[in-house]
Amino acid sequence: MNNNSSTAPTVYWRVEGSLLDLTVVRPVAFFTWNAQTFTERFRRRGLIFAMALLRPFLYSTNRKFATRAVHTVLRGVTRDRLDLLGEEYFEYKLKPNLKDEGVKKVRELVQSGADVVLVSQALEHIMRPLAQHLGVKRIVANRLDFRGGVATGRLLDPVIRPRGAFALLRENMPDGRRAPKTLARHLDISLEELRTATTPAERNSISPPRPVVYFSGVKQTTGLSVRRAFAGKHVMLIGVTGFIGKVWLANTLLDLPSVGRIYLLIRRQKSNPALRRFEKMVEDSPVFDPLFAKYGDRLASFLHDKVEVVEGDVTQPGLGLSPSIATSLRKDLDLIINSSGLTDFNPDLRDALVTNTDAALNVLEFVRSTDHAGLVHLSTCYVAGEQDGRVGEKLVPNYNPRNLAEFDAEQEWRSLHDLIKDAEVRAESEEVTSGLRLQARSKEHAAKDLQGAALENQVRKNRVRWLKTYLTEIGTRRAKELGWPNTYTLSKSLAESLIAKHGVGLPVAVVRPAIVETSVTKPFRGWNEGINTSASLSYLLGTYFRQLPSNESKRLDIIPVDAVCSGMTLIGAAVMERRHDQMYQLATSVTNPCDMGRSIELTSLAHRKHYRAQEGLESWLRLRFDAIPVSKTRYNRMSAPAQKAIVKSIQRVMSPLPLKKAPLVKTERNLERVEKLIELFEPFILLNEHDFAAENIEKLSCALVPEERGIFDYNTRALDWWDYWINIHIPALRRWTYPLIEGRPLEARPPRSLQLAPAEADPVKTGTNGATWRYS
């Protein structure tokens, strides 16, 4: 019930006749005709046809039983699908046919302060959007029983039976008000049942039960204040140009204006200095829109007080800082947050080690040289590698998924660097050079029969490609030998082990986020960027691709970027107050699980909602192709691999023909891309059933002082995955990421400039060269 129900007069309003001419069978038929699989659709259509034949006999005997019987065909349909289809049915089928006079009277009642309750024989999934459209807070409608989010086909009591045979003559009026006693009598229920059947019109988001957590027995202190911890403190952020780094900076500047100073370590890119990179980032990124909206012309002055850009390179000893700046930072810094890293799954081994492993050691050594700074280092949950079950929050030295007793992380790190040196020497060898020279002279090359300097230039290019390919393959192979799915997780895990070994006695917290995705509220609802996470896979599910090889019960661990940033802020506060744990996982697979089966269906439903709002044959077809989880065997037999085999067969048959170009070349290339994408994501969607515990961050969140819990708390349990996937995540990807995949420009934005200015124009000093700048 709403808050006003105890004082405002309650008005029960029958929908049928006054607002709509609504039957029981048509909405149920719509649900069945839009089931997830083609087989389900035809099977359920057959059941509906049988119900249509039996309906006159059933209704003539017992209307309640007949209503129950009709809804049995929905057995096995998920609540997620019914909620989305209910919205769709109202929007495109019912809304255009609403009776104007009835709508006007309901809205007048709502505006007068009456507590209107809509009563209908339809399912709640259809009545909720109708009620929200009219501004009504409560409904009485038929409700299905669900087990594990799937309909059992049984209606809950009380069943709202259809109106009688003479209702069209007796009740077909614009005024649907009914006295409670009269309504209860018509529905064949008691007044008490009528009251208990009244439910809120908002969609019911069911939070998972909170599991019992057994702590170590150490007494947990309370009273953590993020504002107090950060007040006047000096923080250095490494990785501000990345997805997480930008969001953390923007959110921190908004929520913690009392922070002393935030230093941004940014690397110079050839002729593009660190300062200009920061200026360009603020000019272009929507992340900073809320800051501009809040401060307007005063933003330059605010940044002058809070932000300082320092030019350096985390991959270099001493972070590549100038001696004077390094000396100042060692004395002043209270906290370093290292969110830098290379997120490509299988990069060149050189890049992976330098960026993800060597850089972590450089940061750790810099922390050691400071007077009192602590460190928050970002890793990833997927350093767990090839293991199943619960993954605890413990930093394990020399960890490897295969549990090899002789494995030594530091020795492995050094041997990988030796392997890189050997590969670089081999690339210059006569054996490889002769092969590259032969390749350059090959007839397959566009510029064949090269000679002299042109030939040597081509050999140099081929050598760069050869070395990169060789080191990419050897890094991937070594990672899989040790039980990691790719080079990215290998290099991140080695960094963790080296921190565990060399960071003893230092105030260090390792933070492992899961798959970081679209924001829920900060910096604004629905922000995402780049295509390194699951964007390419969700894009694929929005095409005609249907069969995704996956384990339906495996939990896909998605976490919004603003939840990650909230966790980082909490952990940073704890590190500065020396009340932190060594390891924090920021994940949802235990606190708010969403399995692969559900995430695939939610992705398809989100695409369906988009295509349903479009016009044209292409959209009409796409909204009918729901993706489904299948076994790897079925995928190989019926999806991309099988389709590629058919294409190759056609090409072989047509090869003797005098064609300028082989047929279906583009199709074959697209299928190969699909195969590679699926192979890349297999460890996250098919293999390794991880459940990442996230107890340490919840302990910190519970310790927050009451007045800060609404701002800084970490609460992934409250996430409604249906709303997140359909209304936030996929729309955000469509806006910010899919254009990049398709090679289209992002939406045009009003221009902003962060320009160098004379000193008298309210300058903002930076730590790079003493330059000044202003925001306009």
C-alpha positions in Angstrom: 0.0 0.0 0.0 1.1 3.6 -0.6 1.7 6.0 2.3 -1.6 7.9 1.6 -3.9 4.8 1.7 -4.7 5.2 5.4 -6.1 8.8 4.9 -7.2 9.1 1.3 -10.5 7.5 0.3 -10.0 4.1 -1.5 -11.8 3.8 -4.9 -11.9 0.4 -6.6 -12.1 0.8 -10.3 -12.9 -2.1 -12.7 -10.8 -1.8 -15.8 -12.9 -4.0 -18.2 -15.7 -1.9 -19.7 -14.6 1.5 -18.4 -11.0 1.7 -19.7 -10.6 -1.3 -22.0 -12.5 -4.1 -23.7 -10.0 -6.7 -22.4 -10.3 -10.5 -22.6 -8.3 -13.2 -20.8 -7.1 -15.2 -23.8 -5.6 -12.5 -26.0 -2.9 -11.4 -23.6 -2.0 -15.0 -22.8 -1.8 -15.8 -26.5 0.5 -12.8 -27.0 2.8 -14.1 -24.2 2.9 -17.6 -25.8 3.5 -16.4 -29.3 6.6 -14.5 -28.0 8.3 -17.3 -26.1 12.1 -17.5 -26.1 12.5 -20.5 -28.5 10.8 -21.3 -31.8 9.8 -24.7 -30.4 8.2 -23.1 -27.4 6.2 -20.7 -29.6 4.7 -23.5 -31.7 4.0 -25.8 -28.8 2.3 -23.0 -26.8 0.3 -21.9 -29.8 -1.1 -25.4 -30.1 -2.1 -25.2 -26.4 -3.8 -21.9 -26.9 -5.7 -23.2 -29.9 -6.9 -26.1 -27.7 -7.9 -23.7 -25.0 -9.9 -21.7 -27.5 -11.9 -24.8 -28.5 -12.5 -25.7 -24.8 -13.1 -22.2 -23.6 -16.9 -22.1 -24.1 -17.4 -25.3 -22.1 -15.0 -24.3 -19.4 -16.6 -20.9 -18.8 -20.1 -22.3 -18.8 -19.2 -24.6 -15.9 -16.8 -22.5 -13.7 -15.2 -19.2 -14.7 -12.5 -19.4 -12.1 -11.4 -22.9 -13.2 -11.5 -21.7 -16.8 -9.3 -18.8 -15.9 -6.8 -21.1 -14.2 -6.8 -23.5 -17.1 -6.0 -20.7 -19.7 -3.0 -19.6 -17.7 -1.4 -23.0 -17.4 0.0 -22.5 -20.9 2.4 -20.0 -19.3 4.2 -22.7 -17.3 7.9 -22.4 -17.9 7.9 -18.7 -18.9 10.2 -16.5 -16.9 9.0 -13.5 -14.8 11.6 -11.4 -16.8 9.9 -12.2 -20.1 6.4 -11.7 -18.8 7.3 -8.3 -17.3 8.8 -7.1 -20.6 6.0 -8.5 -22.8 3.4 -7.1 -20.4 4.9 -3.6 -20.9 5.0 -4.2 -24.7 1.4 -5.5 -24.8 0.1 -2.4 -23.0 2.2 0.0 -25.0 1.4 -1.3 -28.5 -1.9 -3.2 -28.1 -3.9 -1.6 -25.2 -2.7 2.0 -24.9 -4.0 3.0 -28.4 -7.4 1.5 -27.5 -7.9 3.1 -24.0 -11.3 4.8 -23.6 -10.8 8.5 -23.3 -13.7 9.2 -20.9 -12.7 6.5 -18.5 -9.1 7.7 -18.5 -10.2 11.2 -17.8 -12.3 10.2 -14.8 -9.5 8.0 -13.3 -7.0 10.8 -13.6 -9.4 13.3 -12.0 -9.8 10.9 -9.1 -6.0 10.5 -8.7 -5.5 14.3 -8.9 -8.2 14.8 -6.2 -6.1 12.6 -3.8 -8.2 9.4 -4.0 -6.4 6.1 -3.5 -7.5 4.5 -6.8 -7.1 0.7 -7.1 -7.4 -0.8 -10.6 -9.2 -4.2 -10.7 -8.8 -6.5 -13.7 -9.0 -10.1 -14.8 -5.7 -9.6 -16.7 -2.3 -10.5 -15.3 -0.4 -8.0 -13.1 2.3 -7.8 -15.8 -0.2 -5.9 -18.0 -1.9 -4.0 -15.3 1.2 -2.5 -13.8 2.1 -0.4 -16.9 -1.5 0.6 -17.2 -1.6 1.8 -13.6 1.7 3.7 -14.0 0.4 5.3 -17.2 -2.7 6.6 -15.2 -0.7 7.5 -12.1 -2.4 4.8 -10.0 -0.4 3.3 -7.2 -2.2 0.0 -6.5 -3.8 -2.8 -8.5 -5.8 -6.0 -8.0 -5.0 -8.5 -10.8 -4.3 -12.1 -11.4 -0.9 -13.2 -10.2 1.1 -16.2 -11.4 3.1 -18.4 -9.0 6.8 -18.3 -9.7 9.6 -20.7 -8.5 13.1 -19.5 -9.1 11.8 -16.7 -11.4 9.9 -19.2 -13.7 6.1 -19.5 -13.8 4.6 -22.7 -12.5 1.4 -22.1 -14.5 -0.7 -21.8 -11.4 -2.6 -18.7 -10.5 -2.4 -17.4 -6.9 -5.5 -16.9 -4.9 -7.7 -15.0 -5.2 -8.4 -15.6 -8.9 -10.0 -12.6 -10.6 -12.6 -14.3 -12.8 -13.9 -12.6 -16.0 -17.2 -10.7 -15.9 -20.5 -12.5 -16.6 -22.2 -13.0 -19.9 -24.3 -9.8 -19.5 -21.4 -7.6 -18.4 -21.2 -5.9 -21.8 -24.7 -4.6 -21.3 -24.6 -4.0 -17.6 -21.1 -2.6 -17.0 -19.9 -1.1 -20.2 -19.7 2.5 -18.9 -16.9 5.1 -18.6 -17.3 5.0 -14.8 -15.6 1.9 -13.4 -16.1 2.6 -9.7 -17.3 -0.3 -7.7 -18.3 -0.5 -4.1 -16.0 -2.9 -2.3 -18.8 -5.3 -1.2 -20.3 -5.3 -4.7 -17.0 -5.9 -6.3 -16.1 -8.7 -3.9 -19.5 -10.3 -4.7 -19.0 -10.0 -8.5 -15.5 -11.5 -8.1 -16.8 -14.3 -5.8 -14.3 -13.4 -3.1 -14.5 -12.0 0.4 -13.7 -8.4 1.4 -10.6 -9.5 3.2 -9.4 -11.4 0.1 -10.0 -8.3 -2.0 -7.8 -6.2 0.4 -5.0 -8.8 0.6 -5.0 -9.1 -3.3 -4.2 -5.4 -3.6 -0.5 -5.0 -4.6 1.7 -2.0 -5.5 1.7 -1.0 -9.2 5.5 -0.8 -9.1 7.4 -3.8 -10.5 8.3 -6.0 -7.6 12.1 -6.4 -7.5 12.9 -9.5 -5.4 16.2 -9.1 -3.5 18.0 -12.4 -2.8 18.1 -13.5 0.8 21.1 -12.4 2.7 23.3 -15.4 3.5 24.8 -16.0 6.9 28.4 -14.7 6.9 30.9 -16.2 9.4 33.5 -13.7 10.3 36.9 -14.5 11.7 36.0 -13.7 15.3 37.9 -10.4 15.2 35.7 -7.6 16.6 34.6 -5.2 13.9 34.9 -1.5 14.7 32.3 0.9 13.5 32.2 4.6 12.8 34.0 4.7 9.4 33.7 8.2 8.0 34.8 8.6 4.3 34.6 12.4 4.6 36.8 12.4 7.6 39.3 10.0 6.1 39.6 12.1 2.9 39.4 15.6 4.4 42.5 17.5 3.5 44.3 14.3 2.2 46.5 14.1 -0.8 45.7 11.2 -3.2 47.4 10.2 -6.4 45.3 8.4 -9.0 47.1 6.3 -11.6 45.0 5.3 -14.7 42.7 8.3 -14.8 42.3 7.9 -18.6 40.7 4.5 -18.2 37.0 3.7 -17.7 37.2 3.2 -13.9 39.7 6.0 -13.3 37.6 8.7 -15.0 34.5 7.7 -13.1 36.3 7.6 -9.8 37.8 11.0 -10.3 34.5 12.6 -11.3 32.5 10.9 -8.5 35.2 11.9 -5.9 35.2 15.5 -7.0 31.4 15.6 -6.7 31.1 13.7 -3.4 34.3 14.7 -1.6 35.0 18.4 -2.2 36.8 18.4 1.1 39.6 16.2 -0.3 43.0 18.0 -0.1 44.4 17.4 -3.6 44.2 14.8 -6.3 47.3 14.2 -8.3 46.8 12.6 -11.7 49.8 10.6 -13.0 49.4 10.8 -16.8 51.9 9.6 -19.4 53.1 11.9 -22.2 52.2 10.6 -25.7 54.8 11.6 -28.2 54.1 15.3 -28.8 50.9 15.2 -26.6 51.9 16.3 -23.1 50.1 15.0 -20.0 48.4 18.3 -19.4 46.8 18.4 -22.9 45.6 14.8 -22.5 43.8 15.8 -19.3 42.3 18.8 -21.0 41.1 16.7 -23.9 39.6 14.2 -21.6 37.6 16.8 -19.7 36.5 18.4 -23.0 35.3 15.2 -24.6 34.1 12.8 -21.9 30.5 12.9 -20.7 31.8 11.7 -17.4 32.5 15.3 -16.4 29.1 16.6 -17.4 27.8 16.6 -13.8 30.8 18.5 -12.6 30.3 21.2 -15.2 26.6 21.3 -14.3 27.4 21.8 -10.7 30.2 24.3 -10.9 29.7 26.0 -14.2 32.0 29.0 -14.5 33.5 28.2 -11.1 34.8 24.8 -12.3 38.2 26.2 -13.2 38.6 27.6 -9.7 37.5 24.4 -8.1 39.9 22.3 -10.2 42.7 24.8 -9.3 42.2 23.8 -5.7 41.8 20.1 -6.1 43.6 18.7 -9.2 47.2 18.6 -10.2 48.5 16.8 -13.3 51.9 15.2 -13.0 53.7 13.8 -16.0 55.1 10.4 -15.5 55.1 6.8 -16.6 54.1 4.0 -14.2 56.1 1.5 -16.3 59.3 3.3 -15.4 61.2 3.1 -12.1 60.2 5.9 -9.8 57.1 6.2 -11.9 59.0 8.3 -14.4 58.6 11.4 -12.2 61.0 14.4 -12.2 63.2 14.4 -9.0 61.6 17.5 -7.6 58.0 16.3 -8.0 58.9 12.8 -6.7 60.4 14.3 -3.6 57.4 16.5 -3.0 54.9 13.6 -3.5 56.9 11.2 -1.3 56.4 13.6 1.6 52.8 14.7 0.9 50.9 11.7 -0.4 48.4 9.9 1.9 47.1 7.4 -0.7 47.9 6.0 -4.2 45.2 4.4 -6.2 46.5 2.3 -9.1 43.7 1.6 -11.6 46.0 1.4 -14.6 46.4 -1.7 -16.6 46.1 -3.3 -20.0 42.7 -5.0 -20.3 43.2 -6.8 -23.7 42.7 -10.5 -23.0 45.6 -11.8 -25.1 48.0 -8.9 -25.8 51.6 -9.0 -26.8 53.4 -10.6 -23.8 55.7 -7.5 -23.6 52.8 -5.1 -23.2 51.1 -7.4 -20.6 54.1 -7.8 -18.4 55.2 -4.2 -18.5 51.8 -2.6 -18.0 50.2 -5.1 -15.6 53.1 -6.6 -13.6 56.2 -4.4 -13.8 54.1 -1.3 -13.2 52.6 -2.8 -10.1 56.0 -3.4 -8.7 57.1 0.2 -9.6 54.1 1.6 -7.7 54.8 -0.6 -4.7 58.4 0.5 -4.5 57.3 4.2 -4.8 54.9 3.6 -1.9 57.7 2.1 0.1 59.7 5.3 -0.4 57.0 7.6 0.8 56.6 8.9 4.4 53.1 7.4 5.0 51.2 6.7 1.8 49.0 3.6 1.4 48.1 1.8 -1.8 44.9 0.6 -3.4 45.8 -1.7 -6.3 43.2 -2.8 -8.8 43.4 -6.4 -10.1 40.6 -8.6 -11.3 38.5 -11.4 -9.9 39.4 -13.6 -12.8 42.9 -14.2 -11.6 41.2 -17.2 -10.0 41.7 -19.0 -13.4 40.6 -22.5 -13.9 38.8 -23.4 -10.7 35.2 -23.8 -9.7 33.3 -22.9 -6.6 33.7 -20.1 -4.0 36.6 -17.8 -4.4 37.6 -16.3 -1.1 39.2 -12.9 -0.3 42.7 -14.0 0.5 46.0 -12.8 -1.1 47.9 -16.0 -1.8 51.6 -15.7 -2.6 52.7 -17.8 -5.6 49.1 -18.5 -6.5 48.5 -20.6 -9.6 45.2 -22.3 -10.6 46.8 -25.7 -11.1 48.2 -25.6 -7.5 51.7 -26.5 -8.7 53.8 -26.7 -5.5 57.0 -25.7 -7.3 55.5 -22.6 -8.9 57.3 -19.4 -7.9 55.6 -16.2 -9.2 58.8 -14.1 -9.2 60.8 -16.8 -11.0 57.9 -17.1 -13.5 57.9 -13.3 -14.0 61.7 -13.3 -14.6 61.6 -16.3 -17.0 58.9 -14.6 -19.0 61.1 -11.5 -19.4 63.9 -13.9 -20.5 61.6 -15.5 -23.0 60.9 -12.0 -24.4 64.6 -11.3 -24.8 65.2 -14.6 -26.5 62.3 -13.9 -28.9 63.7 -10.5 -29.7 67.1 -12.1 -30.5 65.5 -14.8 -32.6 63.5 -12.2 -34.6 66.9 -10.8 -35.8 68.3 -14.3 -36.6 69.2 -15.3 -40.2 66.6 -18.1 -40.1 63.7 -15.8 -39.3 65.0 -13.0 -41.6 65.3 -15.3 -44.6 61.7 -16.4 -44.0 60.5 -12.8 -43.7 62.4 -11.9 -46.9 60.8 -14.8 -48.7 57.4 -13.6 -47.5 58.1 -10.1 -48.7 58.9 -11.4 -52.2 55.9 -13.7 -52.2 53.5 -13.4 -55.2 50.7 -13.1 -52.6 52.0 -9.8 -51.5 50.5 -6.7 -53.1 53.9 -5.3 -54.0 55.7 -8.5 -55.3 59.3 -8.7 -56.5 60.6 -6.1 -54.1 64.3 -5.2 -54.2 66.8 -3.1 -52.3 65.6 -0.6 -49.7 61.9 -1.3 -50.4 62.5 -5.0 -49.7 64.4 -4.3 -46.4 61.7 -1.9 -45.3 59.0 -4.6 -45.9 61.2 -7.1 -44.0 61.3 -4.7 -41.0 57.5 -4.4 -41.0 57.1 -8.2 -41.3 59.6 -8.7 -38.4 57.5 -6.4 -36.1 54.4 -8.4 -37.0 56.2 -11.7 -36.5 57.5 -10.8 -33.1 54.2 -9.4 -31.9 52.3 -12.5 -33.1 54.9 -14.9 -31.6 54.8 -13.2 -28.2 51.0 -13.0 -28.2 50.8 -16.8 -28.9 53.5 -17.8 -26.5 52.0 -15.7 -23.7 48.5 -17.2 -24.3 50.0 -20.7 -24.4 51.9 -20.2 -21.1 48.9 -18.8 -19.4 46.8 -21.8 -20.3 49.6 -24.2 -19.2 49.4 -22.7 -15.7 45.6 -22.6 -15.6 44.8 -19.0 -16.5 42.4 -18.4 -19.5 44.6 -15.7 -21.0 47.6 -13.5 -20.7 45.7 -10.7 -19.1 44.8 -12.8 -16.0 48.3 -14.3 -15.9 50.0 -10.9 -15.7 47.5 -9.6 -13.2 47.9 -12.6 -10.9 51.7 -12.4 -11.1 51.3 -8.7 -9.9 49.2 -9.9 -7.0 51.8 -12.5 -5.9 54.7 -10.0 -6.2 52.7 -7.5 -4.1 52.1 -10.2 -1.5 55.8 -11.0 -1.3 57.3 -7.5 -1.5 54.5 -5.5 0.1 54.8 -7.1 3.6 54.4 -4.4 6.2 53.1 -1.8 3.8 49.5 -0.4 4.0 48.3 -2.1 0.8 44.8 -3.4 -0.3 44.4 -5.4 -3.5 41.0 -4.8 -5.1 39.5 -7.3 -7.5 36.5 -6.1 -9.5 34.5 -8.6 -11.6 33.3 -7.6 -15.1 32.9 -3.8 -14.8 30.0 -2.4 -16.8 27.4 0.4 -17.0 26.8 2.8 -14.2 23.5 2.9 -12.3 23.5 6.4 -10.9 27.0 8.0 -11.0 28.3 10.0 -12.8 24.9 9.6 -14.3 22.5 6.7 -15.2 23.7 4.6 -18.0 27.4 5.5 -18.7 29.7 3.1 -20.4 32.8 3.4 -22.6 34.9 1.3 -24.8 34.5 -2.3 -26.1 36.9 -4.3 -24.0 34.3 -5.9 -21.7 31.1 -7.7 -22.7 29.9 -5.1 -25.2 30.9 -7.1 -28.3 29.2 -10.2 -27.0 25.9 -8.4 -26.2 26.1 -6.7 -29.6 26.3 -10.2 -31.2 23.2 -11.3 -29.3 21.3 -8.3 -30.9 21.9 -9.7 -34.4 20.5 -12.9 -36.0 23.0 -14.9 -34.0 20.9 -17.1 -31.7 22.9 -20.0 -30.2 25.4 -19.0 -27.6 27.5 -21.8 -26.1 27.2 -21.3 -22.4 26.5 -23.0 -19.0 23.0 -21.8 -18.0 23.7 -22.2 -14.3 27.1 -20.4 -14.4 26.9 -17.0 -12.7 27.9 -14.1 -14.9 29.5 -11.7 -12.5 28.7 -8.1 -13.7 29.2 -5.1 -11.5 28.3 -1.5 -12.3 31.3 0.9 -12.5 29.8 3.2 -9.9 29.6 0.3 -7.4 33.3 -0.4 -8.1 34.2 3.3 -7.5 32.2 3.4 -4.3 34.1 0.3 -3.2 37.4 1.9 -4.1 36.5 5.0 -2.1 35.6 3.0 1.0 38.7 0.9 0.7 40.9 4.0 0.3 39.4 5.5 3.4 40.1 2.3 5.3 43.7 2.2 4.1 44.3 5.7 5.2 42.9 4.9 8.6 44.8 1.6 8.7 41.7 -0.5 9.3 41.8 -2.3 5.9 41.9 -5.9 4.9 44.5 -7.2 2.5 42.1 -8.2 -0.2 38.7 -7.0 -1.4 36.5 -8.5 -4.1 33.9 -6.3 -5.7 31.5 -8.8 -7.2 27.8 -9.9 -7.4 28.0 -13.7 -7.9 27.4 -14.4 -4.2 25.5 -11.2 -3.0 23.1 -10.9 -6.0 23.6 -13.8 -8.5 22.5 -13.6 -12.1 23.2 -16.8 -14.1 24.1 -17.1 -17.8 20.6 -18.3 -18.7 19.0 -15.2 -17.3 21.6 -12.8 -18.5 21.2 -14.1 -22.1 17.4 -13.8 -21.9 17.6 -10.3 -20.4 20.0 -9.2 -23.2 17.6 -10.5 -25.8 14.6 -8.8 -24.1 16.5 -5.5 -24.0 17.2 -5.8 -27.7 13.6 -6.7 -28.3 12.4 -3.6 -26.5 14.7 -1.5 -28.8 13.6 -3.1 -32.0 9.9 -3.1 -31.1 10.1 0.7 -31.0 11.7 0.9 -34.5 10.0 0.6 -37.9 10.9 -1.5 -40.9 11.3 -5.2 -41.8 14.8 -5.5 -40.4 13.6 -4.5 -36.9 10.5 -6.7 -37.2 12.7 -9.7 -37.9 15.3 -9.0 -35.3 13.0 -8.7 -32.4 11.9 -12.3 -33.1 15.4 -13.8 -32.9 15.9 -14.4 -29.2 19.3 -15.7 -28.2 19.3 -19.0 -26.3 22.0 -20.8 -24.3 23.2 -24.1 -25.9 25.9 -26.7 -25.3 29.2 -26.4 -27.1 28.3 -29.5 -29.1 25.1 -28.0 -30.4 26.9 -24.7 -31.2 29.5 -26.6 -33.2 26.8 -28.6 -35.0 24.3 -25.8 -35.8 25.9 -22.4 -35.3 28.9 -20.5 -36.6 31.4 -23.4 -37.1 28.8 -25.4 -39.1 27.8 -22.4 -41.1 31.4 -21.7 -41.9 31.9 -25.3 -43.1 28.9 -24.9 -45.4 30.4 -21.6 -46.8 33.7 -23.3 -47.5 32.0 -26.2 -49.2 30.2 -23.8 -51.5 33.5 -22.0 -52.2 35.2 -25.4 -53.1 32.3 -26.3 -55.5 32.5 -22.9 -57.2 36.3 -22.6 -57.3 36.7 -24.1 -60.8 34.4 -21.3 -62.2 36.1 -18.2 -63.7 35.0 -15.8 -61.0 36.9 -12.6 -60.1 36.3 -13.1 -56.4 35.5 -16.2 -54.4 31.8 -16.2 -53.3 30.7 -15.5 -49.7 34.1 -14.1 -48.7 32.5 -11.5 -46.4 30.2 -14.1 -44.8 33.2 -16.4 -44.1 35.1 -13.5 -42.5 32.1 -12.6 -40.3 31.7 -16.2 -39.2 35.5 -16.4 -38.3 35.1 -13.2 -36.2 32.2 -14.8 -34.4 34.2 -17.9 -33.7 37.1 -15.9 -32.3 34.8 -13.9 -30.1 33.1 -16.9 -28.7 36.5 -18.6 -28.0 37.7 -15.4 -26.3 34.7 -15.3 -23.9 34.4 -19.1 -23.3 36.2 -18.9 -19.9 33.6 -16.4 -18.7 30.4 -17.8 -20.2 31.0 -21.6 -20.4 33.8 -22.7 -18.2 34.9 -22.1 -14.5 31.9 -21.7 -12.3 33.2 -19.0 -10.0 31.4 -17.6 -7.0 33.3 -14.5 -5.8 32.8 -13.7 -2.1 32.6 -10.0 -1.4 32.4 -9.9 2.4 35.2 -7.5 3.3 33.7 -4.6 1.4 30.3 -5.3 2.9 31.9 -5.1 6.4 33.3 -1.7 5.5 30.0 -0.5 4.2 28.2 -1.6 7.4 30.8 0.3 9.4 29.9 3.6 7.7 28.5 6.3 10.0 24.8 6.6 9.4 24.8 10.0 7.8 27.2 8.8 5.0 25.5 5.5 4.1 23.2 6.9 1.4 26.3 8.4 -0.4 29.2 6.1 0.1 27.7 2.7 0.9 28.3 -0.3 -1.3 25.1 -2.1 -2.0 25.0 -4.5 -4.9 22.2 -6.5 -3.3 19.7 -3.8 -4.2 20.4 -4.2 -7.9 17.4 -5.2 -10.0 18.9 -7.1 -12.9 15.8 -6.8 -15.0 15.8 -3.0 -14.8 19.6 -2.9 -15.1 19.8 -5.0 -18.2 16.7 -3.7 -20.1 16.6 0.0 -19.1 20.2 0.8 -18.2 22.9 -1.4 -19.5 21.9 -2.4 -23.1 20.6 1.2 -23.9 23.9 2.6 -22.6 25.8 0.2 -24.9 23.6 1.2 -27.8 24.4 4.9 -27.1 28.1 4.8 -26.2 29.6 1.5 -27.4 27.8 -0.1 -30.4 28.6 2.9 -32.7 32.3 2.2 -32.1 31.7 -1.5 -33.0 29.9 -0.5 -36.2 32.4 2.2 -37.1 29.8 5.0 -36.6 30.5 8.3 -34.8 29.0 8.8 -31.3 26.2 11.3 -30.9 27.1 14.9 -31.4 27.7 16.9 -28.2 27.9 20.6 -27.5 31.6 21.6 -27.7 33.6 22.3 -24.6 37.1 23.6 -24.3 39.7 23.5 -21.6 42.2 26.0 -22.9 45.5 27.4 -21.8 44.9 31.0 -20.5 46.8 34.0 -19.3 47.7 33.9 -15.6 45.2 36.7 -14.8 42.2 34.6 -16.1 41.9 32.6 -12.9 44.6 30.0 -13.7 44.7 26.4 -12.7 48.2 25.2 -12.0 49.4 21.8 -12.9 52.3 19.8 -11.8 53.7 19.3 -15.3 55.3 22.6 -16.2 53.6 25.3 -14.2 51.2 26.1 -17.0 47.8 27.6 -16.4 44.4 26.8 -17.9 40.8 27.8 -17.7 37.5 26.1 -18.4 35.1 27.6 -20.9 
